[in-house]
Amino acid sequence: MVCTINGCPGEYEEQKIMHMVRYHGQIIVVDHVPAEVCSVCGDVLLKPDTVKRIEKLLKQAVCPASAVPLYEFA
């Protein structure tokens, strides 16, 4: 599929990405998320089913697989 960003000549390719979201004041990182990523500009598209699955994961309050430090650029 051709990239939806105006003027970008790239095409979307299926990849696994690391998706970050702020949820209830916390930064949550979900790894290995299927996404369409533009080969030129890097624009990312998530399918509606993927978004629903991430939302369900966040609501389940499952223990994370690991924890990472968070630094603030001040």
Backbone as XML, in Angstrom:
<?xml version="1.0"?>
<chain id="A" units="angstrom">
  <residue number="1" name="MET">
    <atom name="N" x="0.856" y="-1.172" z="0.000"/>
    <atom name="CA" x="0.000" y="0.000" z="0.000"/>
    <atom name="C" x="0.905" y="1.239" z="0.000"/>
  </residue>
  <residue number="2" name="VAL">
    <atom name="N" x="0.524" y="2.243" z="-0.774"/>
    <atom name="CA" x="1.281" y="3.488" z="-0.874"/>
    <atom name="C" x="1.111" y="4.297" z="0.411"/>
  </residue>
  <residue number="3" name="CYS">
    <atom name="N" x="2.187" y="4.958" z="0.835"/>
    <atom name="CA" x="2.169" y="5.761" z="2.054"/>
    <atom name="C" x="1.109" y="6.859" z="1.977"/>
  </residue>
  <residue number="4" name="THR">
    <atom name="N" x="0.449" y="7.101" z="3.105"/>
    <atom name="CA" x="-0.625" y="8.104" z="3.153"/>
    <atom name="C" x="-0.118" y="9.506" z="3.480"/>
  </residue>
  <residue number="5" name="ILE">
    <atom name="N" x="1.180" y="9.647" z="3.775"/>
    <atom name="CA" x="1.756" y="10.959" z="4.061"/>
    <atom name="C" x="1.928" y="11.715" z="2.746"/>
  </residue>
  <residue number="6" name="ASN">
    <atom name="N" x="1.394" y="12.924" z="2.690"/>
    <atom name="CA" x="1.421" y="13.730" z="1.470"/>
    <atom name="C" x="2.854" y="13.923" z="0.970"/>
  </residue>
  <residue number="7" name="GLY">
    <atom name="N" x="3.111" y="13.516" z="-0.269"/>
    <atom name="CA" x="4.410" y="13.700" z="-0.898"/>
    <atom name="C" x="5.403" y="12.586" z="-0.661"/>
  </residue>
  <residue number="8" name="CYS">
    <atom name="N" x="5.094" y="11.643" z="0.195"/>
    <atom name="CA" x="6.022" y="10.545" z="0.464"/>
    <atom name="C" x="5.842" y="9.459" z="-0.601"/>
  </residue>
  <residue number="9" name="PRO">
    <atom name="N" x="6.929" y="9.044" z="-1.251"/>
    <atom name="CA" x="6.833" y="8.030" z="-2.304"/>
    <atom name="C" x="6.913" y="6.594" z="-1.772"/>
  </residue>
  <residue number="10" name="GLY">
    <atom name="N" x="6.991" y="6.424" z="-0.466"/>
    <atom name="CA" x="7.186" y="5.096" z="0.118"/>
    <atom name="C" x="5.955" y="4.218" z="0.094"/>
  </residue>
  <residue number="11" name="GLU">
    <atom name="N" x="6.187" y="2.975" z="0.459"/>
    <atom name="CA" x="5.098" y="1.997" z="0.574"/>
    <atom name="C" x="5.187" y="1.338" z="1.948"/>
  </residue>
  <residue number="12" name="TYR">
    <atom name="N" x="4.032" y="0.946" z="2.470"/>
    <atom name="CA" x="3.977" y="0.292" z="3.773"/>
    <atom name="C" x="4.406" y="-1.164" z="3.656"/>
  </residue>
  <residue number="13" name="GLU">
    <atom name="N" x="5.167" y="-1.583" z="4.661"/>
    <atom name="CA" x="5.613" y="-2.969" z="4.755"/>
    <atom name="C" x="5.252" y="-3.478" z="6.142"/>
  </residue>
  <residue number="14" name="GLU">
    <atom name="N" x="4.842" y="-4.730" z="6.229"/>
    <atom name="CA" x="4.502" y="-5.309" z="7.529"/>
    <atom name="C" x="5.781" y="-5.545" z="8.327"/>
  </residue>
  <residue number="15" name="GLN">
    <atom name="N" x="5.789" y="-5.063" z="9.569"/>
    <atom name="CA" x="6.922" y="-5.234" z="10.474"/>
    <atom name="C" x="6.396" y="-5.435" z="11.888"/>
  </residue>
  <residue number="16" name="LYS">
    <atom name="N" x="7.260" y="-5.861" z="12.774"/>
    <atom name="CA" x="6.958" y="-5.934" z="14.203"/>
    <atom name="C" x="7.657" y="-4.733" z="14.831"/>
  </residue>
  <residue number="17" name="ILE">
    <atom name="N" x="6.918" y="-3.945" z="15.609"/>
    <atom name="CA" x="7.474" y="-2.736" z="16.204"/>
    <atom name="C" x="7.371" y="-2.774" z="17.723"/>
  </residue>
  <residue number="18" name="MET">
    <atom name="N" x="8.026" y="-1.823" z="18.352"/>
    <atom name="CA" x="7.891" y="-1.586" z="19.779"/>
    <atom name="C" x="6.958" y="-0.378" z="19.897"/>
  </residue>
  <residue number="19" name="HIS">
    <atom name="N" x="5.815" y="-0.558" z="20.532"/>
    <atom name="CA" x="4.797" y="0.498" z="20.639"/>
    <atom name="C" x="4.763" y="1.025" z="22.067"/>
  </residue>
  <residue number="20" name="MET">
    <atom name="N" x="4.842" y="2.348" z="22.198"/>
    <atom name="CA" x="4.801" y="2.969" z="23.526"/>
    <atom name="C" x="3.518" y="3.766" z="23.678"/>
  </residue>
  <residue number="21" name="VAL">
    <atom name="N" x="2.938" y="3.694" z="24.880"/>
    <atom name="CA" x="1.703" y="4.418" z="25.165"/>
    <atom name="C" x="1.723" y="4.862" z="26.630"/>
  </residue>
  <residue number="22" name="ARG">
    <atom name="N" x="1.151" y="6.026" z="26.898"/>
    <atom name="CA" x="1.001" y="6.474" z="28.289"/>
    <atom name="C" x="-0.388" y="6.032" z="28.744"/>
  </residue>
  <residue number="23" name="TYR">
    <atom name="N" x="-0.429" y="5.271" z="29.834"/>
    <atom name="CA" x="-1.686" y="4.714" z="30.336"/>
    <atom name="C" x="-1.739" y="4.925" z="31.836"/>
  </residue>
  <residue number="24" name="HIS">
    <atom name="N" x="-2.732" y="5.670" z="32.303"/>
    <atom name="CA" x="-2.885" y="5.999" z="33.726"/>
    <atom name="C" x="-1.588" y="6.580" z="34.306"/>
  </residue>
  <residue number="25" name="GLY">
    <atom name="N" x="-0.952" y="7.464" z="33.542"/>
    <atom name="CA" x="0.248" y="8.142" z="34.008"/>
    <atom name="C" x="1.530" y="7.337" z="33.909"/>
  </residue>
  <residue number="26" name="GLN">
    <atom name="N" x="1.460" y="6.128" z="33.403"/>
    <atom name="CA" x="2.650" y="5.300" z="33.260"/>
    <atom name="C" x="2.973" y="5.103" z="31.786"/>
  </residue>
  <residue number="27" name="ILE">
    <atom name="N" x="4.268" y="4.973" z="31.487"/>
    <atom name="CA" x="4.688" y="4.643" z="30.126"/>
    <atom name="C" x="4.684" y="3.125" z="30.013"/>
  </residue>
  <residue number="28" name="ILE">
    <atom name="N" x="3.932" y="2.629" z="29.049"/>
    <atom name="CA" x="3.841" y="1.190" z="28.806"/>
    <atom name="C" x="4.455" y="0.925" z="27.435"/>
  </residue>
  <residue number="29" name="VAL">
    <atom name="N" x="5.335" y="-0.079" z="27.374"/>
    <atom name="CA" x="5.966" y="-0.463" z="26.116"/>
    <atom name="C" x="5.499" y="-1.871" z="25.765"/>
  </residue>
  <residue number="30" name="VAL">
    <atom name="N" x="4.969" y="-2.026" z="24.564"/>
    <atom name="CA" x="4.515" y="-3.329" z="24.086"/>
    <atom name="C" x="5.397" y="-3.697" z="22.901"/>
  </residue>
  <residue number="31" name="ASP">
    <atom name="N" x="6.095" y="-4.818" z="23.010"/>
    <atom name="CA" x="7.030" y="-5.239" z="21.972"/>
    <atom name="C" x="6.371" y="-6.232" z="21.018"/>
  </residue>
  <residue number="32" name="HIS">
    <atom name="N" x="6.903" y="-6.324" z="19.835"/>
    <atom name="CA" x="6.484" y="-7.273" z="18.798"/>
    <atom name="C" x="5.060" y="-7.010" z="18.306"/>
  </residue>
  <residue number="33" name="VAL">
    <atom name="N" x="4.695" y="-5.741" z="18.178"/>
    <atom name="CA" x="3.357" y="-5.362" z="17.708"/>
    <atom name="C" x="3.358" y="-5.353" z="16.177"/>
  </residue>
  <residue number="34" name="PRO">
    <atom name="N" x="2.441" y="-6.077" z="15.544"/>
    <atom name="CA" x="2.375" y="-6.045" z="14.079"/>
    <atom name="C" x="1.886" y="-4.679" z="13.596"/>
  </residue>
  <residue number="35" name="ALA">
    <atom name="N" x="2.585" y="-4.123" z="12.612"/>
    <atom name="CA" x="2.243" y="-2.794" z="12.101"/>
    <atom name="C" x="2.656" y="-2.684" z="10.652"/>
  </residue>
  <residue number="36" name="GLU">
    <atom name="N" x="2.080" y="-1.707" z="9.984"/>
    <atom name="CA" x="2.490" y="-1.346" z="8.629"/>
    <atom name="C" x="3.390" y="-0.129" z="8.772"/>
  </residue>
  <residue number="37" name="VAL">
    <atom name="N" x="4.627" y="-0.202" z="8.263"/>
    <atom name="CA" x="5.613" y="0.865" z="8.411"/>
    <atom name="C" x="6.078" y="1.309" z="7.036"/>
  </residue>
  <residue number="38" name="CYS">
    <atom name="N" x="6.058" y="2.629" z="6.791"/>
    <atom name="CA" x="6.503" y="3.166" z="5.504"/>
    <atom name="C" x="8.008" y="2.971" z="5.368"/>
  </residue>
  <residue number="39" name="SER">
    <atom name="N" x="8.424" y="2.488" z="4.216"/>
    <atom name="CA" x="9.838" y="2.213" z="3.950"/>
    <atom name="C" x="10.660" y="3.484" z="3.782"/>
  </residue>
  <residue number="40" name="VAL">
    <atom name="N" x="10.007" y="4.629" z="3.567"/>
    <atom name="CA" x="10.733" y="5.881" z="3.351"/>
    <atom name="C" x="10.662" y="6.783" z="4.573"/>
  </residue>
  <residue number="41" name="CYS">
    <atom name="N" x="9.459" y="7.146" z="5.017"/>
    <atom name="CA" x="9.323" y="8.137" z="6.092"/>
    <atom name="C" x="9.137" y="7.515" z="7.477"/>
  </residue>
  <residue number="42" name="GLY">
    <atom name="N" x="8.850" y="6.221" z="7.547"/>
    <atom name="CA" x="8.698" y="5.550" z="8.831"/>
    <atom name="C" x="7.315" y="5.689" z="9.458"/>
  </residue>
  <residue number="43" name="ASP">
    <atom name="N" x="6.349" y="6.260" z="8.729"/>
    <atom name="CA" x="4.986" y="6.373" z="9.259"/>
    <atom name="C" x="4.487" y="4.985" z="9.644"/>
  </residue>
  <residue number="44" name="VAL">
    <atom name="N" x="3.744" y="4.916" z="10.749"/>
    <atom name="CA" x="3.278" y="3.633" z="11.281"/>
    <atom name="C" x="1.758" y="3.599" z="11.296"/>
  </residue>
  <residue number="45" name="LEU">
    <atom name="N" x="1.202" y="2.512" z="10.799"/>
    <atom name="CA" x="-0.238" y="2.272" z="10.848"/>
    <atom name="C" x="-0.494" y="0.996" z="11.636"/>
  </residue>
  <residue number="46" name="LEU">
    <atom name="N" x="-1.436" y="1.077" z="12.584"/>
    <atom name="CA" x="-1.870" y="-0.107" z="13.323"/>
    <atom name="C" x="-3.278" y="-0.459" z="12.877"/>
  </residue>
  <residue number="47" name="LYS">
    <atom name="N" x="-3.527" y="-1.739" z="12.658"/>
    <atom name="CA" x="-4.862" y="-2.179" z="12.277"/>
    <atom name="C" x="-5.794" y="-2.069" z="13.482"/>
  </residue>
  <residue number="48" name="PRO">
    <atom name="N" x="-7.089" y="-1.841" z="13.246"/>
    <atom name="CA" x="-8.044" y="-1.717" z="14.356"/>
    <atom name="C" x="-8.011" y="-2.907" z="15.316"/>
  </residue>
  <residue number="49" name="ASP">
    <atom name="N" x="-7.854" y="-4.124" z="14.800"/>
    <atom name="CA" x="-7.792" y="-5.305" z="15.671"/>
    <atom name="C" x="-6.573" y="-5.265" z="16.585"/>
  </residue>
  <residue number="50" name="THR">
    <atom name="N" x="-5.459" y="-4.736" z="16.070"/>
    <atom name="CA" x="-4.242" y="-4.628" z="16.868"/>
    <atom name="C" x="-4.439" y="-3.622" z="17.994"/>
  </residue>
  <residue number="51" name="VAL">
    <atom name="N" x="-5.064" y="-2.492" z="17.679"/>
    <atom name="CA" x="-5.332" y="-1.464" z="18.691"/>
    <atom name="C" x="-6.241" y="-2.028" z="19.775"/>
  </residue>
  <residue number="52" name="LYS">
    <atom name="N" x="-7.281" y="-2.765" z="19.383"/>
    <atom name="CA" x="-8.190" y="-3.369" z="20.362"/>
    <atom name="C" x="-7.458" y="-4.353" z="21.265"/>
  </residue>
  <residue number="53" name="ARG">
    <atom name="N" x="-6.546" y="-5.110" z="20.683"/>
    <atom name="CA" x="-5.797" y="-6.093" z="21.464"/>
    <atom name="C" x="-4.872" y="-5.399" z="22.468"/>
  </residue>
  <residue number="54" name="ILE">
    <atom name="N" x="-4.235" y="-4.295" z="22.055"/>
    <atom name="CA" x="-3.383" y="-3.529" z="22.969"/>
    <atom name="C" x="-4.227" y="-2.948" z="24.099"/>
  </residue>
  <residue number="55" name="GLU">
    <atom name="N" x="-5.395" y="-2.384" z="23.766"/>
    <atom name="CA" x="-6.281" y="-1.826" z="24.796"/>
    <atom name="C" x="-6.711" y="-2.900" z="25.788"/>
  </residue>
  <residue number="56" name="LYS">
    <atom name="N" x="-7.009" y="-4.084" z="25.300"/>
    <atom name="CA" x="-7.405" y="-5.188" z="26.171"/>
    <atom name="C" x="-6.245" y="-5.581" z="27.089"/>
  </residue>
  <residue number="57" name="LEU">
    <atom name="N" x="-5.042" y="-5.627" z="26.539"/>
    <atom name="CA" x="-3.858" y="-5.955" z="27.324"/>
    <atom name="C" x="-3.648" y="-4.947" z="28.451"/>
  </residue>
  <residue number="58" name="LEU">
    <atom name="N" x="-3.839" y="-3.662" z="28.151"/>
    <atom name="CA" x="-3.663" y="-2.620" z="29.153"/>
    <atom name="C" x="-4.701" y="-2.728" z="30.268"/>
  </residue>
  <residue number="59" name="LYS">
    <atom name="N" x="-5.928" y="-3.059" z="29.922"/>
    <atom name="CA" x="-7.005" y="-3.160" z="30.907"/>
    <atom name="C" x="-6.873" y="-4.389" z="31.798"/>
  </residue>
  <residue number="60" name="GLN">
    <atom name="N" x="-6.179" y="-5.411" z="31.324"/>
    <atom name="CA" x="-6.028" y="-6.645" z="32.101"/>
    <atom name="C" x="-5.051" y="-6.483" z="33.253"/>
  </residue>
  <residue number="61" name="ALA">
    <atom name="N" x="-4.223" y="-5.452" z="33.224"/>
    <atom name="CA" x="-3.229" y="-5.189" z="34.276"/>
    <atom name="C" x="-2.358" y="-6.415" z="34.533"/>
  </residue>
  <residue number="62" name="VAL">
    <atom name="N" x="-1.893" y="-7.020" z="33.450"/>
    <atom name="CA" x="-1.010" y="-8.180" z="33.543"/>
    <atom name="C" x="0.376" y="-7.712" z="33.983"/>
  </residue>
  <residue number="63" name="CYS">
    <atom name="N" x="1.078" y="-8.550" z="34.734"/>
    <atom name="CA" x="2.440" y="-8.227" z="35.145"/>
    <atom name="C" x="3.312" y="-8.126" z="33.896"/>
  </residue>
  <residue number="64" name="PRO">
    <atom name="N" x="4.119" y="-7.066" z="33.786"/>
    <atom name="CA" x="4.968" y="-6.925" z="32.599"/>
    <atom name="C" x="6.068" y="-7.983" z="32.558"/>
  </residue>
  <residue number="65" name="ALA">
    <atom name="N" x="6.553" y="-8.268" z="31.348"/>
    <atom name="CA" x="7.617" y="-9.254" z="31.178"/>
    <atom name="C" x="8.930" y="-8.750" z="31.765"/>
  </residue>
  <residue number="66" name="SER">
    <atom name="N" x="9.128" y="-7.425" z="31.740"/>
    <atom name="CA" x="10.334" y="-6.841" z="32.330"/>
    <atom name="C" x="10.094" y="-5.366" z="32.590"/>
  </residue>
  <residue number="67" name="ALA">
    <atom name="N" x="11.040" y="-4.729" z="33.275"/>
    <atom name="CA" x="10.947" y="-3.298" z="33.567"/>
    <atom name="C" x="12.210" y="-2.620" z="33.047"/>
  </residue>
  <residue number="68" name="VAL">
    <atom name="N" x="12.064" y="-1.367" z="32.627"/>
    <atom name="CA" x="13.207" y="-0.610" z="32.115"/>
    <atom name="C" x="13.252" y="0.751" z="32.791"/>
  </residue>
  <residue number="69" name="PRO">
    <atom name="N" x="14.442" y="1.351" z="32.901"/>
    <atom name="CA" x="14.523" y="2.693" z="33.496"/>
    <atom name="C" x="13.927" y="3.736" z="32.563"/>
  </residue>
  <residue number="70" name="LEU">
    <atom name="N" x="13.364" y="4.784" z="33.145"/>
    <atom name="CA" x="12.791" y="5.877" z="32.383"/>
    <atom name="C" x="13.525" y="7.151" z="32.759"/>
  </residue>
  <residue number="71" name="TYR">
    <atom name="N" x="14.119" y="7.801" z="31.780"/>
    <atom name="CA" x="14.849" y="9.042" z="32.018"/>
    <atom name="C" x="14.047" y="10.202" z="31.449"/>
  </residue>
  <residue number="72" name="GLU">
    <atom name="N" x="14.064" y="11.335" z="32.128"/>
    <atom name="CA" x="13.390" y="12.534" z="31.653"/>
    <atom name="C" x="14.423" y="13.510" z="31.119"/>
  </residue>
  <residue number="73" name="PHE">
    <atom name="N" x="14.163" y="14.045" z="29.937"/>
    <atom name="CA" x="15.019" y="15.056" z="29.340"/>
    <atom name="C" x="14.511" y="16.404" z="29.807"/>
  </residue>
  <residue number="74" name="ALA">
    <atom name="N" x="15.217" y="17.007" z="30.739"/>
    <atom name="CA" x="14.737" y="18.265" z="31.316"/>
    <atom name="C" x="15.557" y="19.439" z="30.843"/>
  </residue>
</chain>
